[in-house]
Amino acid sequence: MQETNDGYLLPEMYEEYAEWMSAYITGYKRYHGIDVGWVSLQNEPEYTATWETCIYTPEQLRDLIKVVGKKFEKEGITAKILIPETSGVQNAIRYIETIMFDPEVARYVDAFAVHLYDIPFLNPDQGVAWLRGLSSYRTRYNKSLWMTEYSYLDFPYAGTYEEALYTAWHIHNTLVYGNASVYLVWELFWYRGDWADQYK
């Protein structure tokens, strides 16, 4: 398995992945008393990175959900599956269409989750049309919409009132135009250094 620059999970390992996910959820309950309510099977499945990642095409993610969903049913696991948690709103639609078109897979999906990295942080209204489009899928399939990650990678502004106001603007647009029910404010705070400098 290639782990960087478009690495992906081999289909013959989907059963093993489902076993691992099942053990993870069961272990949190057994050893920590935590009931996991929702899981995303892969963060940003379409995002290529130089660090260790795992990508899935819409078809691959659909097939993985089918295997994991069946495993959850067999083991009596009540954790619900979020899809597709893509890095951007536009890519989410391709995944939702492919996954929800298959009724066997669609029944395992509880909610739609996305990130907003294709919407410019300093111009939130540029994403209004995309959010409205995503809202139509939310309505069509009667699923809630969650925004689970977004931040401004121009680090000199992290933690400022300016950033807070733009974040509030994004929250407003996501709730109003996307008809979302969840918005998680996600932020990285880094001291000035080599890693942060590459994003300036």
N, C-alpha and C positions, 0 to 999 in steps of 0.2 A: 504494500500500500504506500503510495506517495503521500507524504504528510504536509508538503508545502507547495505553493504555486499550483493550485487546482487538485490537491490530493482529495481522494474520495474513498468511501467505504465500499469494499467489494460486496456485491449482492449476496454472495454465499456466506457473508458474515452478519447479515441482517438478523438471523435467529439469535446469534450470540449477542448482538447489540440489544435485542429485546430482553434477553436474559439478564444482561447487565443493568438495564434500566429498571427492570422489575426488582432486582436485588437492591438497587440504590434506594428506591422508594420504600421497599419493605424494611431496609436497614434503618432509614431515618425514623420510621415509626418504632421499630423494636429497640433501637439503642439510644434514641434521643427524644422519643415521645412526640415527634413531629409528623403530622399528616400532610403529605405533599398534595396540594390541591390541583395544581396544573404543572405541566411540563412542556417544554419546547424541545423537540428532538434534535434540532441543530440551530445554533445561532448563525444568522446571516448565511443561509445555505448557498447563496449565489456569489458570495464575496471571495475573491482571490487575494491571498495575502502571502507574504514571504515568511511569516511565522506559521506554526503548526495550525492548520485549519482542516475543515472537511466540507467540501461542497457537494450539493445534490442538485441535479436538474429537477424540474417540477415532476417529471415521471419517476425519478429515483426516490424523491421524498414521498410521493404517493405510495410507492411500493413498500417503503420502509414503514410508513404509518399503518399499512395493512398488517404487516407482521407484528409490530408492537401492539397495535390495538387488539389483535387476537390473543396475544400473550397476556395483556392486562385482563381481558375477559376470563381467560382460563385460570388466572391466579386470583381473581376477585379484587383486582386493584382498581380503586375508584378515582385515581388521579386522572385529570382530563388533559387532552392534548390541544396545544395551541399551534396554529400554523399561520403563515409560513415563517414569520420573524425575519423577513428579508431586510437588507440594509436600507432599502428605499420603498416608497409607496408604489411607484410604477412597476417594479419587479414583482411586488406582492400579487398583483392582479393575475399575472401569468400562472403563478403557483396556485392561487385559489381556484382559478378556472379548471386547471388540470386535476387537482385533488378532489374538488367537490363534484366534478362530472362523474366520478365513480361512486355510485351509491354505497357500495360495500365499504369504501374508505371514508366517505363523508360522514357516516354515522359515528365514527370515532373522533371527529373534530368538534371541539366545544366552542372555540372562539378564534377569531383572526387576530394576529399580532404582527405589528410592523415597526420598523424604525423609519426615521425621516431624513436620512442623509442626502436624499436627492432634492430636498427643499432647502434653499439657501437660508442660513441662520439669520442673516441681516435683511432678508426679504421674505418673510413668512407667507405673504399673500400669493407668492408665485406658486405655492402648492395647493391653493384652494380647489382648483379644478380636479386635481388628482385625488384629493381627499373626498370630494363629492362623488367621484367615480368609485372609490373604495366603499363609500357609504352605501352605494347602490347594491354592492355585493353583500354587505352586511344585512341589508333589508331582504334581498332575494333569498338568502339562506338562513335568515333569522338567527344570526350569530352576533355576539357582541364584538366590538373592535377595541383592541388594546394597543396603545403606543408604549413600547417597552424599552426603547433606548434612543436617546438623541442628546448630543452635546456639541458645544462649539469648540473646535480644536485650535482656535486662535488663543493660546494660553494666556497672553497678557490681560485678556478680558475676563478670565475665569474668576468667579466670585464677586463680580462688580454689580452695581445697580443696573448698568447698561445691559449686562447679560441677563439679569433677572427680568427686566422689562421685555426683552425679546423672547425669553422663555415663556413669559406669561402670554405673549402674543401667539406663540406656537400652540400653547395649551388651549387658548381660546379657539383657534382655527380647527384644531384636531377635534375638540368636543362639539363645536357648532357645525362645521362643514363635513367632518368625517363621522359625526354622530357617535363618537367613541365614548366608552364608559370608563376607560382607564387611561391615565397618562402618568408614566413613571419618569420623574426627573432624574436623569442619569448624568453624572459629571465626573470627570477626572481632574484632580488637582495635582499638579506636578510642580516641583521646584524647578527653577530655570536650570537647564542642563542640556546635554547632547540630544537626548531623546525628544524633548520638547522643541528644540531648535529646528528639527527637520520639518515641523509643521508651520513654521513662520513664513 
